[in-house]
């Protein structure tokens, strides 16, 4: 699996605009992360159609635009693939000592508070949409995933009130940004669980021939 790194927010923002794609870096990354958590196969180009529909009015992506989006997809799938390997092959004791970091593609910390808050809302909204595109049905979710999705839906509605203390809101925003990865991990674990009767479970973010054994 590729160890591609996410491009910087501002760099990717410029590239997406140059390609005429109607999507922000946060929207694109959130969408792809949600689709992968929801079970998107990462061994083919299933993601292309969704990006075309979402960001390019259903039109095919030019090779240059496709290469830009692939950077984001490869980084997202590589990150979730690595975490899934650890999550589904480790004992409880090993997991207790493990640290997981989920990257959110957001403007830098020195950017305006409103911009970061808006980008977080975009990321979360599209993460949920991405899982929905993969057939996620709320009635069939585990309690942990249901709680995670509910929390993300609330976070998506948050905004900055200019009439309130900006420093306090900045601190709260950073706490929320730090909490979102926990929700993502809950979705990755919960949506990766399949009944024992299924012979070849589909671990989100992992090719079928590279799936670990749950201990």
N, C-alpha and C positions, 0 to 999 in steps of 0.2 A: 504493500500500500504506500502511496506517495506520501512524503513528508513535506508537502507543499505548505508554504506559509501564506497567511492572509496578507494581501497588500494593505498599505495604509489607507485609512478611510478617505482622506482627501484625494489621494492618487486614484483610487478606484472610482470615486465620485466623478472625477474628470473624465476617466476613460468611459464610463457608462454614458455620460452625456455626449461625448464625442461619437459614440456608436448610435446615438439616438434612442437609447433604451430608457423607457419611462419607469425607472425603478431606482431607489436609493441604495447605497451599499448595505444599510441595515435591513431594508426590506428584502433584498436579494439573499443575504446571508441567513436571515431568519427563516425565509421560505425553504431554502435548501436544507438547513439543519432540521426543520420540522419534517420535511419529506423523508430524510434519512432516518430520523427517529421513528417515523411511522412505517418504516419497512422498505423504503426505496432501494432497489438493487443498485449497488455502486459499481458493478462490473460492466455495465453498458451505459448507454446515453439516454436512459429513460427520463432524465431530468430536463432534457432539451425542450421537449414539447411544452412542459409546464412553464418554463421561462419564456418561450415564444408567446404563449397565450397571455402571460401575466405582464410582460415588459415590452413586447414588440407587436402588439395587436394581432397576434396569431401568425405573423409573418416569420419565415425562416431566418435564423441568425446568420449574418455574414461570418466568414471564417475568423476575422479579427475580433468580432464581438463574441463569438463562441469561445475563443481562446481566453478572453478576459473573464468570462463567466466561469470557465473551467478552472481558473486559478482559485476562485472562491469555493467551487464544488470540491476540488481535490483537497483543499485545506480542511473543509468541514468534514468530509468523509474520512479523511485520515485521522482527524482528532477523535471522532466518534468511534471509529474502528478500533483504535488503540484502547479507548476506555472500555468498550464492549468486551474486548479480549480479557482485560483484567477483571471486570465485573462478573463475567460468566465462567471464569476458570479459577478464581481465588476462593480460599476458605474464608469463613467469617472473621477469623483472627487476622488473616492477611489483609482483608478489606478494611479492618479497623485501623490498620497502620498505613493505609493508602491515602494519598491525596489526589483529588481529581480537580482539574481546572477546565472549565468550559469557556471558550473565548466568545465574547460578544463583539461584533464589529460595530463600534460606535465612534463618534468623534472623540478626539483626544480630550483629556481631562481639563486642559486649559481653554477649551472652546466654551462658548456661551452655554449657560445652564439650560436655557430653553431649547437650544439645539440638541443637547445631549438627552434631555427628557423626551423630546419628540422622536429622536432616533431610537430610544429604548422602546417607546410605544410601538413604533413601526416594526422593530425586530420581534417583539413579543406577538403582536398581531399576526405577523406573517409566519411565525413559527407555528402558531395554532392552525393557521390556514394550510400550511404545508402538511401537517399531520392529517388534516381533514381531507386533503387531496389523495391521501393514501388509504382512505376508507375508514378512518377512525370514527367510531360511533360511541357517543358518551355513555349510552346505556350498557355497553359491553366493556367499559374500562374497569380496571382494578381500582379499589379505593384510593391508593396512593396516586395513581395517575389522575383520577377525578379531582383530587385535592390540588394537585399541581396545575392542572388546566384551569381550575376555578381561580387559583391565585394569579395565574398569568392573565386571565381575562380581567381581573381587577386592576392589575398593574398596567394593562394596556389603556385603561381609562384615566390614568393619573396624568397630571399636568402641573405646570408651574404657575403660581398665583403671584403676580407682581406686587400685590398689596400686602403680602405676608413676608416674614423674615427670609431673605434669600439665602443667608448662611445656613439656617436650619433646614431649608428645603434642599440645599446642596448636600448636606450631610445625609438627609433622608434618601435622596436619590442614589447616593453611593451605596447605602445599605441595601436598597432595592436591587441595584445592579449586581451586588454581591450575592443576593438571594436567588436571582433568576437561574443561575447554573444549577442550583439544587433541584429546581423544578424540571430542568432539562434532563438531569440524571434520573429523576423519578420516572420520567416518560421513557427514557432509553431502557431502563430496567423493566418497567411494567409492560411496555409494548413488545419487549423481547421475550416475554414469557409465553409459552405455548403449551397446550395440553400434552401429556405424555403420549397420547394416542397418535399424535402427529409425528411421523417418522423423521422428517427433515425440517426441524423448526427454522424459521427465518429470523435470525438475529439482526435487528435493524443496523444498517451501516456496515454489514459484512457480507462478502460473497458467500454463496451457499457451500462452496467447497472449503471454506476456511472458518467454519463455525466451531466454537469451543464447546466443551462439555460443562454443564452446570453441576457444581459440587454442592 
